Amino acid sequence: MFVRALLFCVALMAAAVTIAYPAVTSQEHDTGEAYARCWPGAVREFQLTLPISPVEREILLRAPVWPPQPVAEEDGPALERYLAEHCPKPPAHRDELRVGLALGILGVGGFVLYWLSPYWQVFHRRLLRLRPHSGYRPDLADAVFRLADDAGVAVHGVWLNADDYTSNAVAFGHWRRRHVELASGMVRRFDEDPGTFEVVVRHELGHVRHRDLDVTHGVTALWQAFLVLLAVALCFAVSGHAGEPTYLLRLSFHLALLAGVLYAARNAFLQSRELHADAFAVRGGAGPTGQGEERRRSLDAFFVGLAAGRDGSGLPFGTHPALPRRRAALRHPALAGELSAWEAALTGCVALLAVNLLLGDSYDVMLTGWRLGFLEVDTLRPVYSWLALPLLLPAGAVLGAGIRHTVTAWGGGRALPGRLALIALGLYAGLCAGCALHPSQMYGDRSAQVRSMWWSPLTGALGLGLALTAALSVLALAVFALACDAVCGPRAAPRWAGAYGVLVTATWFPAALPGGSAPYVRGVVIGIALLCGAFVRRRPGGTPAAPVPLTPQEPVARTEAPSVTGPRLLLAHAVTAVVTVGAVLVAARLLVRPPDAPLALVAASGLVGHTGVLAGAAAAPYDAEFRRRIRYAVVCLGLSTGAAFLESLGGAVPGIGAGLLLGTAAAGVAVAGRVSTSAVYAFRHRRATAPPAATPSDVVDRPGPAGPRGEPGNRPRRTTGQHR
């Protein structure tokens, strides 16, 4: 948990550093360019004014033209005076100041947001404090404090959200000040179903016990501070005062992509923490049929009701796991720590994208280290591969520990190779995305970065090299994880797996290791993998049993379907396909050469967002979430159309005519996208619309009334949860 948070923090710090270097004013940039053009000629003229040295006289006797010798140290003050007279004043080097300012905004802003988050939540949601011995419903506060004492955690306050009528609870707060918020529906839950009330509160106390609040709220606050820094850089790029507006604008788009990937990775991390909190909530009891089983059943029924009443957040990445995964983890707690292919892809993308950003700024980092005295002139080189280590080492620990949990959850059965193949495929996709989402750097050759990878002596193909990296890394980590239990205990195994993951990812960039140590580290990694292969043994019954639903089918509506059929549906699919292809091309152009006009940027970004949200709507789990995402897609398209209309006011096309044309086209695109997406959504859930077959595990046989065969009294009854 903490290693993954460290990866997020290091990636955000690397992104802040990459913002600082190109953020120079136009005046400073012009002064530097003028001095750079004047300096070589002025030095040449000064050298011609010096008397001929004995070495130059000997050269002159052999050749009529000779290269002037470097200026002697005693002539240094004279050269400085000559440059001051004939060249403009050189700009002061402020790279270190800008880097410090960017990191300061990130760190101080993140800390302030983290510390103020509980107070903002109390003020924004207008929470009412509940006290154990006075005020409104003191029994609620007394019950929460009693449960907190039983769980071994300290709770500072209990609050009631009178505007939230759902039966839910939320833990929030910062260091040493933990709070629990109860929705108003929990009051009725406490009176009518105290068992469910207890297990829901225990779930939130599990977040407190596992220190999820410190990690998730801290990372979220740091991410929000980075968004502020990114917005400032974007506004500076389009303001007309930036010295390198094109590069800074392109960099801002890539950093926005990094922020989106970090947001998705944070939400995937939150989903795993929810599963661990579920396990804490149901833990305890006298036996498999005692209190723990009752808590499990109560929590499962609560999740079913919550999924029926929740209409979704509308965002493409959820903070809570899907209902089937949550119910499976309740039955098999080992699945809570499993590393999914999505998480592996996000980890690889975050690490390699941030690494590429830092390596692209190796020239500036080199000069900064030289000016600060950390580097010597003879140690300077084009690409500083050691910049990759602060990002690769936490990523390796995350992959190692996650693959170890996956191996523990699925055992040595036949299903394990399929899970590992999915993880390798996800890691490969993430590494490819991290390499693709890289802006063209200002200095240096990117091929030098590719040559610093471990596979460069084997092949020059980037895709094949990344495929070998993902496959061999997952294979080595899986073999090590399988042998962990044979060598060490279950508590120490995740730590050893994380340490081995650090070694594996360190070999990705052998040039980053100290001189001469790369072959030894590679030998250690290969030797450990071969040694662990000798200890691997197949576990009997390692694959977990199929999840058995504790209640019948969840009452979630999936009846959304297209309103048209036939040729009109085909036309809607064709229009949506054309818009999707155009959005992909626009997104590619944004990454390579973004437009300079702010309205053109908004129009292009809105079109890309519209297409992306439509894809999310097609993948929605139920109707309410589908309709919400469709509304977000329409909002994105409206922003794009409005920006394009304002941009057209300054062109040759009349503004009113362009507005009518754009409005009509946008309305047609919105309707076609709605119809086409609903068709894809209905196709995905075509099996869920039919009543599922009854099984002995979820349907209780009820004797029907006596009567002849085929009479109404002998019709099969619809069970709870089955829907049309």
N, C-alpha and C positions, 0 to 999 in steps of 0.2 A: 504493500500500500504506500509506504513512504518512499520507496524507490520510484514508483510510478509518478508520484507527486514531484520528486526531484527531477525526473525527465521533463515534465511539463514546465517547471520553473526554469531549467537550463535552456529549454527551447525558447521560452519567452525572452529570457535575457539575451540570447543570441539574436533574436529578431530585433530587440531594442538596439543592439550594437550596430546591426546593419542599417538601421534608420539613421543613426547619428552621422555616419561618414558622408553620405551624399547631401545631407541637409545643410548646405552652404548658401549664403545669400548671393544674389547676382552681382553685387558690387565686389564681394570678396572673390568670387569666381573670375570676374573680368580682370581684377588686379593681379590675380595669380597667373592668368593666361598672358597678360602683358609682360609680366616679369619673366615668365618662362620663355617668351619669344625674344626678349632683349638680352637675357643673361648669356647665352652662348656667344653671340657676336661681340658683346662687350668684353668678355674674358679674352677672346681672340685678339681684339684690338689692344687690350692692355698687355698681352704677351708680346705683341710687336713693338711696343714702346720700350721694352726692357732690353738691355745690352745683350749681345750674343754671348752665351756661355761657352766655355771650352768644349763641352760635348757637342753643342750645336755647331761650333766652328769646324769640328772634325766631320760632322755629317754634311755640312755645306761644301766641304772640299770634294766629297764623293758624289753628291747629287745637288742639282740646282734648287730643288724644293725639299723641305724637311718639315716634319711635324713639330710644332713648338713643344718644348718640354713643360711638364707641370710647373705651376708657379711655386717658387720656393717659399718656405715658411716665413722667412724674413720679409718677403714682399706681400704677405697676407694683409696687413693693415692698409697698404697702398691700394691693393685690389678692392678692398671694401669701400674705400673712399671713391675710387673710380666708378664702381657700380652704383654708389649712391648718387653720383653726379650725372651719369648717363642713362640710368634705368629707373623706372618708377619704384617706389618703396615696396618691398616684398610683403605679402600678407602674413599676418601672424598665424602660427599653427594653432588652431583651436580644436583639433580633432579630439584630444584628450578631454577638453572641457565639454564638448558635445556628448561624448560617450558617457562621461560621468553624469551629465544632466539627464540623459535618457534613462540610465540605470536608476538614478535617483527618483525620477518621476514614477518609474515602474515599481520600485521597492517601497517608497514612502506612500505613493498613492494606493498600492495594494494593501499595505498595513492599515492605513486610515479606513479604507473601505471594509476591511475585515473587522476592525474594531467597532465600527459604527453599524455593521449589518444587523445585530439584534435590536438596537434602538430604532433603526429604520423600519424593521418589520413590525415592531410594536406600534409605531406611529402610523405607518402606512395602512396596516390592517385594522387599526383601532381596536386593539386587544384589551380585554378586561381581565385584570389580575384576580385570581382566586386565591384566598387565604384559608389555611386549615381551620381556624377557630372563629372566623368572623366573615361578614359579607355574604355574597351570593354563593350558594351551594358549597359550603366548606367541606362537605363530605367528598366532593370531587377532588379537591386539592389534597385532602388527607389520604385518599386512595392512591393518588399518583406518588406522593411522597413515601407512602408505605411500600409501593412497588419498587421505587428507586432504592430504598434501603435494602430490600430483598435482593435486588440486582447488584448491589455494591457500587452504585454510582451516586454522585451528588447532583441534585437538581436545585437551581437557585429560585426558580419561579414557575408557576403554572398559570396559563393564560387561556381565556375563552374568546373565540372568534364568533361573535354573535351574527355576523353577516354570512357565515358559511354554514349552510344547512345540511351538509353531508356528514357522514359518520367517519371522520378521519382525524388523524393527529399528526403533528409535525414537531420534530426536535430542532432547535436552533440555538444560537449563542456563540460565544467565543471562549477563549481560555479561562477556566475557572468560573464561568458564568453560563451555566446550561439552563435552558428553558424548554418547556413542553407546551405546545399550543394545542388546544382541543377545539374542534369544530362544535357548533351548537348541537349537531346531531349526536355527538357523543354523550350528551346529557341523557337523552332518551335511551341510548345504548346502555348506559350505566344503570339505569333503573330497570330495564327490561331484560338485558342480556349481559350480566356482569362478567361472564367468562370471556366473551368477545372483547369487551372493554379492556379487560386485563391483558389479553394477548396483543391487542393493538398498541397499548401503552408500552408493553415490554418490547415490542418491535422498535419503537422510538428510543427506548432506553438502551437497546442494543447499539444504536448509532453512537450514543454517548459513550458506552463502554468500550467500543472499538475505536474511539477517537476519530470517527468519520467527520465530525463537525469541524475539527481543527484542519484536517487535510482538505476536505472538499470546499469548505468556505474560504480557506486561505488561497487555494488554487483559483477558485472563482473570482475572488477579489483581485488577484494578480492579473487574471485574464481581462477583467473589466478595466483595470488600469492600463493594460496594453492597448485595449480598444481606444481609450482616450488618446494615448500617444500616437496610435495609427491614424486617428481622425485628424490630429494636429498636423501630422506629416502630409496627409492627403490635401488638407486645406492649404498648407504651405506650397505644395507642388502646383496647385491650380491658381495660386494668388498672383503669379507673375513676378514674384520677388525671389524665387528659387534660382540658384545658379545652374542646376542640372535638373530642370523640371521633367524632362522626358524620362530619364532614368529613375528619378524619385517616384514618378507616377506609376511606372511599370513595377517598381519594387513594392509600392503600396498595394497593388493588386495581388501580387504574390504573397505578401505578408497577410493580406486579408484571407487568402486561401489557407495559409498556415493557421490563422486564428480559427477558421471554420473547422479544420481538421483537429485542432486542439479541443474545440468545443465538443466535437463528436467523440474524441477519446475520453474526455472528462465524463461525458454522459454514459459511455460504455463502462467506465470505472464505477460510476454511481450505481449502475444496474447490478454489478457484482456485489457492491456493498449492501444493496437491498436484500440480496439473497443471504448474505451472512447475518443481517439483522433478523431475517425470518427464522434462521436456524437458532439464533439466540432466544427469540420469542417463544419457541416451542420446546426449548431445552428444559429438562427436569421431569420429574414424575417418578412414581414407584416402579414402573415397568413399561413394556411396550403397549400395554392396554390401559395404563394409568393416566396420570395428569398430562404427560407429554402428548399422548395420543389425542386427548380431548382438546388440548391447545392447538394441535395440528389441524384437527377438523374445524375448529372455530375459525382459525385464520384462513383456511381454505374457503370456507363459506363466505367470509368477509371479502376475500379477493374477488369472488364471483360477483357479489353484489356491487363492489366498487367498480368492476369492469363494465357492469351494465349501466351504471349511472354516470360514469366519466365520459365526457365528450371529447377528450384528447386536448393536447396543447397546441396542435397545429404546426409544431416545429418538426423538421425532418428527422431529428434524433431525440428519442425519448429518454427520460431520466429513470424510468422504472421498467423492469423487464416485462416481456410479454407474459400473459396469463399461463399458457402451457409450460413455459420454462419455469415459472415461479412454482407451479404446482408440482412439476417434476423434481425441483430442488427440495421441496418440502418432504417428498417421499425419500429422496436420496440426497442427503446434505453434501456428499462429496462433489456433486455437480456445481456447487456454489462457486468454487474457485477455478472452474474450468476456463481455459483460454480458448476463446472462439476465433474463427478465421477473421471475423470483423475486427476484433481487438488486435490480432497480430498484424493485420493490414494497417491499421491506424498507428500502431507503434512503429512499424517500419517506415511509414510515410513521414511521421513527425521527425524521427531521428535523421533520416537521410535528407529531407528537405532542409532542416535546420543546418545540417552539416554542409550541404551545398551552398547555402547562404553564407556561412562563415568562411568556407574555403574560397568563395568568390571574392571576399574582401581580404584575402591574405596579404595583398600589397599594402593596404592601409594598416592592417594590424602589424605588419612587419615594420613599417615606418614608425608607428606609435611605440612599439616596443624598443626600437632603436633610440628614439628621442628620450624615452623614459629611462634608458640605461639598462634595460633587461636583456637586450640582444647586442651582440657584437657584429661588426660589419662582415667579418668572415663567416658568420653563421647564417647570413641571410640567403634565402632561396625562394623560388617563385611561389610554391605552394607549401603552406604549413599544415601538414597532415595531422599534427598533434592537436589541432583545433577540433578534430572529430572525436577525440576521446571523451570529453565531458558529456557528449550526447550518446555515444555508442555504448559506454559502460553502463549507464542506467537502463538503456534499452535492452542490453544483454541480460541484465538481472531480471527484468520484467519477463522476457521470453523464457529464460531458464526456469523461474519459479512457476510461471503459468503452464508450461509444458509438463512440469512435474505434477501439478494438480490435475491436469488432463489425464496423464497416465494413471494417477491414483484413482480417478473417477471411473475410467473405462477399463482399467486392468490390462491384462495381456490377452484379451479375447480377440475375436476377428474384427470387431468394430474399431479397435484402436488404430490400425493402419489407415482406415478411411478418415478418422478424425485428424491424424497427423498429416495426411495428404492435404486436407482442407486448410490446416494451419500453414503448411508450406506454401500452398497456392495463395492464401491471403497475404502472407509475408512477402511473397514475390510481387504481388500486385501493389502492395504498399511501397516497396522499394522502387518499383518502376515509376509510380506516381511521384515519389519524392524526387527522383531524378528528372522527371519531365517538367514538374512545376518549379523550374529554376530559371530566374531571369538571366539574360545575357550580362555577363560581368563587364566591368569597365576596364580592368587591367588583367593581364595574365592570360594564359591559354587553358581552356577547360580540359583539353586532352591531358594536361599534366595531372589533373585530379583523377582522371580515369586510369592513368598509368600507375597511380599510387595504390590502386586496389590490388588485392591478393591474386586475382585471376588474370591480371594483365599479361603475365608470361604465357598463359595457356591460350587465351583467345582475346581478340580485340573487339568482339561484339559485346555491346553493353547489355543487351537483353539476355544473352546466354550466360554472361558472367553473373548477373543478378539472379538468374535461375539456379545456377550452381551454388551461389551464396545461400539462398533460401533453403534449398533442398538439403545440402550438407549440414547446415546449422541446425535445422529441425531434427535431422537424423541423429546427429551427435548428442543433442540435448535429450532426445527421447531415450537413447540407449543409456545415457547417464542416469536419467530419472528411473528407468526400470531397475537399475542396479542399486539405487539409493537405499531402498528398504532392506536389501541384503547386507548392506555395509553399515548404515547408521539408522537411527531411530526416526520416527515420523516427525518429530519436532525439529530436528536438525536437518532433515532432508531438504526442505525448501531453501534453507540458507546455503547449503552446499550446491544445490542446483542453480541458485542465483549467482554464486561465485563462479561456477563453471560457465554460465552464460556470459559473464563479463570477459572471461578468457576467450570464448568463441568470437564474440563481436570485436575484441581487440585485434584479432587476426584479420579482420576485414581490411584494415588499413595498416599493413606492416610498416609503411614508412613513418607512421605516427609513433611507433615504439622507439625506445632508446637505441642508439646505434649498436648493431650486432646482436640484439636480443630477439629480433623477429623470428629467426629459424628455431630458436629454443622454445619460444612461446608456441609456435606452430607444432613443434614436436611434442610438447606437453599436451596440447589439445588432442592431437591424434592418438598419442599413447594412452591417455585417459579413456578415450572413446573405445579403443581396442581392448583395454583392460576391463572396462565395464561390460563389454560384450560377452566376456567369459563368465560374468556373474549373473547375466540375465537369466531369469527363470520364469516360466509361464505360471501365472496365478490361476488357480482353479476358481471358476465362477467370477472372473474379474469384471465382466460386462454387467452393468446394473440392469435390473429387471425393468420391463416396460412400465412407465408411470401409470398407476391406476387412479382414475379420477375419484376423489372422495365424495363429490356430489355430481349430479347429472350435468348435461351440457350447459355451458354458460349462456345466460340469456342476452346475447349480443345480436343485434339486427344486422343482417348482411343482405338486404333486399334491393340495394341500389342497382339500377339497370338503365341502359340507354333508352331514350324516349323515341328514337327512330330506328328503322331497320332498312335493309336493302340498299339501294343505290345511295340514299342520303347518308347512311352509316359509312359506306365506303368513301364518300366524298369527305366526311368528317375525318376519317383516318388519313386520307391523302393530305388534307390541309394541315393536320397536326404533324404529319411526317415532314412536310416541307418546312414548317415552322421549327421543328426540332433540328433539322439539318442546318437551317439558318442560324439557330441559337448556338449550335456546336461551332460553326465557323466564326461567329461573333466572339464566342469565348476564346477560341484559339487566337483570334486577332488581338483580343484584350491582353492575352499573356505575352504576345510578341511585340505589338505596337499599339498601345492604347491611344485613343483620340485625345487631342489636347483640350477640346471644348468640354466644360463640365456637363452641359446638357446632353451632349453626345455620350458621355460616360454613363449618365443616369439612364438614358434610353437603352444603351447596350446592356447594362447590368440588369435592368428591369426585364428585358426579353430573356436573358439567360436565367434569371430567377423564376420567371413564369414557367419556363420549360422544366426546370428542376423541381418546382413544387408540384407540377402536374405529374411528374414521375413519382413523387412521394404520395400523391393522392391515389394513383393506381396501386401502390403498395400498402394502402391504408388497411388496418385490421378490421374496421367496421364502419358502418354508415356515417355515424356522427363525425368521426375523424375524417372520412372522405369529404364530406361537405365543408368542413372547416378548411381543409387544405385547398379545396377548389376556390373558396373565398380568398385565401391568401394569393393564389395564382392570379385571380382577377385583379387584385390590388397591385401586384407586380406589373401586370400588363397595362393597367391604367397609368401607373407611374411612367412606364416606358413610352406610352402614347402621348402623355402630357409633355414629357421632356422633348419628344420628337416634334410636337406641335410648336412649342416655344422656340426650338431650334430653327424651324421652318419659317418663322416670322421674319428672320433676317435674310432669307433667300429670295430667289426669283419667283417662286410659286406664291401666290397670294395666301395670306394667313388663313382666311375663312375657308377657302377651297381646300387647302391642305388639311385644315382641322376636320372638315366633313369627310374627306377621303380617309384620313387616319382613323377617325372615330368609327366609320363604317367597317373598315378593315379590322380594327381591333375587336369590334362586336362580333364579327364573323369568326375571328380566330378564337375568341373566348367561348362562343357557342360550340364550335367544332371541337375545341379541346375538352369541353365538358362532356360532350357526347362520346368522343373517342376514349377518354379516360374511364368513363363509367362502363363502357363495354369491356375494357381490360379488367377493371375491378370486378365486374360480374363474372367474367370468365375465370378469374382466380378463385372466387368463392362459389363456384357453381355447385360444388359438393356440399357446402355448408347450408345451402337453401333447402335441401331435402332433409326430412326428419331422419336422424341416425337410427340405425338398427338397435333394438333393445338388447342388452347383455345382462347376464345374471349379476354383474358387479354393480350396476347402477340402477336397476329397476327391480322393484319388489313385486312379486306376483300377487295380484289381487283377484279373488274369486268373483266371477261375473254372475249375474242372476241367471237362474235356470230358465231354459226356453229352447225352442227348436233352433236348429242350426240356421244361420242367416238372419235371425231376428235381430232387431236393434239392441236387445239386451245383451247380446254376445259380441258387440263390436269392441275392438281393442281400445283401451283407454290411452289417452296421451299423457305421458309422464311429465313431471315438472322439468322445465328447461328446454323441452322440444318446442320449436317454433316453425312457423311456415317460412 
